[in-house]
Amino acid sequence: MMLRVNLVLLAILVACALSLVTSRHQARKLFVELEREQTQTRAYDVEYGQLQIEQSTWAMPARVERIAREHLRMELPAAGRVEVIDGTPR
């Protein structure tokens, strides 16, 4: 009877030990994955900042005006041809 109890307790102990090892291994894998994703997030943040700078550079009014003049042969209209429209909703 005592031998059976000891065997059952031993089986429970082995099962708990295996469960502990499995859960720690899973936790380590998840931690590595989390670190990888955080590194990727930082890389995306840097790229986003660079793209914002690039966008603001490309959209500078002086640059847009220069391209309009040189490549599209556009020019500012004379003051008499400018019409101001009230943009408030009615």
ROBA-523645 format. One record per residue (C-alpha): x, z, y; residue in one letter. Coordinates in nm, 3 decimals, padded with zeros to 5 digits. Example, Ala and Ser with C-alpha at 12.3 -4.5 7.8 and 13.67 -1.06 7.14 Angstrom:
2
<node><east>01.230</east><up>00.780</up><north>-00.450</north><code>A</code></node>
<node><east>01.367</east><up>00.714</up><north>-00.106</north><code>S</code></node>
end
This chain:
90
<node><east>00.000</east><up>00.000</up><north>00.000</north><code>M</code></node>
<node><east>00.280</east><up>00.095</up><north>00.241</north><code>M</code></node>
<node><east>00.467</east><up>-00.223</up><north>00.150</north><code>L</code></node>
<node><east>00.167</east><up>-00.435</up><north>00.244</north><code>R</code></node>
<node><east>00.132</east><up>-00.261</up><north>00.580</north><code>V</code></node>
<node><east>00.503</east><up>-00.316</up><north>00.647</north><code>N</code></node>
<node><east>00.475</east><up>-00.685</up><north>00.554</north><code>L</code></node>
<node><east>00.170</east><up>-00.730</up><north>00.778</north><code>V</code></node>
<node><east>00.351</east><up>-00.556</up><north>01.064</north><code>L</code></node>
<node><east>00.659</east><up>-00.771</up><north>01.004</north><code>L</code></node>
<node><east>00.446</east><up>-01.088</up><north>01.011</north><code>A</code></node>
<node><east>00.283</east><up>-00.975</up><north>01.336</north><code>I</code></node>
<node><east>00.627</east><up>-00.897</up><north>01.482</north><code>L</code></node>
<node><east>00.762</east><up>-01.240</up><north>01.385</north><code>V</code></node>
<node><east>00.453</east><up>-01.409</up><north>01.531</north><code>A</code></node>
<node><east>00.492</east><up>-01.215</up><north>01.857</north><code>C</code></node>
<node><east>00.862</east><up>-01.301</up><north>01.875</north><code>A</code></node>
<node><east>00.791</east><up>-01.671</up><north>01.818</north><code>L</code></node>
<node><east>00.518</east><up>-01.658</up><north>02.081</north><code>S</code></node>
<node><east>00.757</east><up>-01.496</up><north>02.329</north><code>L</code></node>
<node><east>01.028</east><up>-01.756</up><north>02.266</north><code>V</code></node>
<node><east>00.776</east><up>-02.038</up><north>02.300</north><code>T</code></node>
<node><east>00.631</east><up>-01.903</up><north>02.624</north><code>S</code></node>
<node><east>00.978</east><up>-01.850</up><north>02.779</north><code>R</code></node>
<node><east>01.081</east><up>-02.201</up><north>02.681</north><code>H</code></node>
<node><east>00.763</east><up>-02.339</up><north>02.836</north><code>Q</code></node>
<node><east>00.822</east><up>-02.133</up><north>03.152</north><code>A</code></node>
<node><east>01.176</east><up>-02.270</up><north>03.184</north><code>R</code></node>
<node><east>01.054</east><up>-02.628</up><north>03.137</north><code>K</code></node>
<node><east>00.788</east><up>-02.576</up><north>03.403</north><code>L</code></node>
<node><east>01.043</east><up>-02.421</up><north>03.639</north><code>F</code></node>
<node><east>01.274</east><up>-02.721</up><north>03.599</north><code>V</code></node>
<node><east>00.982</east><up>-02.954</up><north>03.663</north><code>E</code></node>
<node><east>00.883</east><up>-02.753</up><north>03.971</north><code>L</code></node>
<node><east>01.239</east><up>-02.775</up><north>04.107</north><code>E</code></node>
<node><east>01.241</east><up>-03.151</up><north>04.047</north><code>R</code></node>
<node><east>00.909</east><up>-03.194</up><north>04.228</north><code>E</code></node>
<node><east>01.026</east><up>-02.980</up><north>04.521</north><code>Q</code></node>
<node><east>01.340</east><up>-03.192</up><north>04.550</north><code>T</code></node>
<node><east>01.124</east><up>-03.506</up><north>04.550</north><code>Q</code></node>
<node><east>00.899</east><up>-03.350</up><north>04.816</north><code>T</code></node>
<node><east>01.198</east><up>-03.281</up><north>05.040</north><code>R</code></node>
<node><east>01.316</east><up>-03.640</up><north>04.994</north><code>A</code></node>
<node><east>00.970</east><up>-03.768</up><north>05.090</north><code>Y</code></node>
<node><east>00.969</east><up>-03.542</up><north>05.398</north><code>D</code></node>
<node><east>01.304</east><up>-03.686</up><north>05.510</north><code>V</code></node>
<node><east>01.182</east><up>-04.042</up><north>05.451</north><code>E</code></node>
<node><east>00.859</east><up>-03.972</up><north>05.639</north><code>Y</code></node>
<node><east>01.057</east><up>-03.843</up><north>05.938</north><code>G</code></node>
<node><east>01.276</east><up>-04.153</up><north>05.933</north><code>Q</code></node>
<node><east>00.970</east><up>-04.379</up><north>05.917</north><code>L</code></node>
<node><east>00.812</east><up>-04.198</up><north>06.212</north><code>Q</code></node>
<node><east>01.127</east><up>-04.255</up><north>06.417</north><code>I</code></node>
<node><east>01.136</east><up>-04.620</up><north>06.313</north><code>E</code></node>
<node><east>00.769</east><up>-04.666</up><north>06.400</north><code>Q</code></node>
<node><east>00.814</east><up>-04.513</up><north>06.745</north><code>S</code></node>
<node><east>01.114</east><up>-04.739</up><north>06.804</north><code>T</code></node>
<node><east>00.928</east><up>-05.054</up><north>06.699</north><code>W</code></node>
<node><east>00.627</east><up>-04.964</up><north>06.914</north><code>A</code></node>
<node><east>00.817</east><up>-04.897</up><north>07.238</north><code>M</code></node>
<node><east>00.637</east><up>-05.076</up><north>07.523</north><code>P</code></node>
<node><east>00.958</east><up>-05.233</up><north>07.655</north><code>A</code></node>
<node><east>01.035</east><up>-05.381</up><north>07.311</north><code>R</code></node>
<node><east>00.680</east><up>-05.514</up><north>07.268</north><code>V</code></node>
<node><east>00.692</east><up>-05.669</up><north>07.615</north><code>E</code></node>
<node><east>01.033</east><up>-05.830</up><north>07.550</north><code>R</code></node>
<node><east>00.913</east><up>-05.984</up><north>07.223</north><code>I</code></node>
<node><east>00.593</east><up>-06.106</up><north>07.391</north><code>A</code></node>
<node><east>00.795</east><up>-06.274</up><north>07.666</north><code>R</code></node>
<node><east>01.076</east><up>-06.420</up><north>07.450</north><code>E</code></node>
<node><east>00.904</east><up>-06.517</up><north>07.126</north><code>H</code></node>
<node><east>00.541</east><up>-06.565</up><north>07.223</north><code>L</code></node>
<node><east>00.608</east><up>-06.694</up><north>07.577</north><code>R</code></node>
<node><east>00.354</east><up>-06.452</up><north>07.720</north><code>M</code></node>
<node><east>00.365</east><up>-06.318</up><north>08.074</north><code>E</code></node>
<node><east>00.182</east><up>-06.062</up><north>08.282</north><code>L</code></node>
<node><east>-00.124</east><up>-06.201</up><north>08.463</north><code>P</code></node>
<node><east>-00.132</east><up>-06.210</up><north>08.840</north><code>A</code></node>
<node><east>-00.290</east><up>-05.909</up><north>09.009</north><code>A</code></node>
<node><east>-00.598</east><up>-06.113</up><north>09.104</north><code>G</code></node>
<node><east>-00.666</east><up>-06.202</up><north>08.741</north><code>R</code></node>
<node><east>-00.670</east><up>-05.839</up><north>08.618</north><code>V</code></node>
<node><east>-01.013</east><up>-05.690</up><north>08.565</north><code>E</code></node>
<node><east>-01.058</east><up>-05.316</up><north>08.500</north><code>V</code></node>
<node><east>-01.343</east><up>-05.223</up><north>08.268</north><code>I</code></node>
<node><east>-01.498</east><up>-04.877</up><north>08.248</north><code>D</code></node>
<node><east>-01.450</east><up>-04.765</up><north>07.887</north><code>G</code></node>
<node><east>-01.688</east><up>-04.468</up><north>07.887</north><code>T</code></node>
<node><east>-01.975</east><up>-04.493</up><north>07.636</north><code>P</code></node>
<node><east>-02.325</east><up>-04.535</up><north>07.772</north><code>R</code></node>
end
